[in-house]
Amino acid sequence: MKNRKYKSWKQRVTAFVLGFLVLPAVLMLQSLMNIMSYQILGTAPTLAVNAVPITLILIMLIGIWYRFETGYRFSPVQDVGKVRRAPLYLAAVGIGVQGISSLMMIAIQILLPKALEDYEQLLGNSGMGTMSLPIIIYTVLLAPIVEELIFRGLIHHYFEKAGLAFWIANLLQAVLFGIYHLNLAQGICAGVIGVLIGYVVRKYDTLAAGIALHIVFNMWGYGLMLFSVPDSLGRILLILELILAGYGLWGIMQIQKEW
């Protein structure tokens, strides 16, 4: 998935600007579909009602955009299959990053308690953490697909086309990924996780790796949210998650040796 950078400075500037315009374009499209949903249903849009159909439409539209811009297939899973034990590494990182996220939330609670309160309030108002089937489908499956297409797909593609080095492009897309979550606590965590997923996509050379990692991360986090864990077991679980994160990252760092 390594992009050929534009040679013309005009093309590079255009690609750089487009990288920043992808997110507002997607948000405007999402808002338009929410308005249309309100006109059809006659009720205010809710996550449980709107999330699945709107996200499916977004996946289709952004998938076409991604395919048109990059020439890459939506999910070239066969590329991941070239790497021995890839699913095991991705699963380990996906679970392990929850441990890293938990540590970041602890730090935010100490340093920025108001930000954590705002996040918890937003979480409660959104209806997340319930056993609603549409919300589970959206959170675990659809959100990872559409978010990877937007951030590690289109936005990162435009930034690299603009001539930015990988790590600069990766950092910028991760910052936008954090902003996308619209609250400071989750935004900080999402930004850090976005950098990691961008690295994984680069190593495996396919967006499918980022989608798989993101799905595991959301699935594990959603499960922990639904089923409360005792404090004593929670500490053991956190240590296990960090060990898995280390193992998974070590495995991903070996990818170049296994091609």
Buried (B, 14 or more C-beta within 10 A) or exposed (E): BEBEBBEEEEBBEBBBEBBEEBBEBBEEBBEEBBEEBEEEEEEEBBBBBBBBBBBBBBBEBBBEBBBEBBEBBBBBEEBBEEBEEBEEBBBBBBBBBBBBBBBBBEEBEEEBEEBBEBBEEBBEEBBBBBEBEBBBBBBBBBBBBBBBBBBBBBBBBBBBBBBBEBEEBBBBBBBBBBEBBEBBBBBBBBBBBBBBBBBBBBBBBBBBBBBBBBBBBBBBBBEBEEEEEEEEEEEEBBEEBBBBBBBBBEBBEBBEEEE
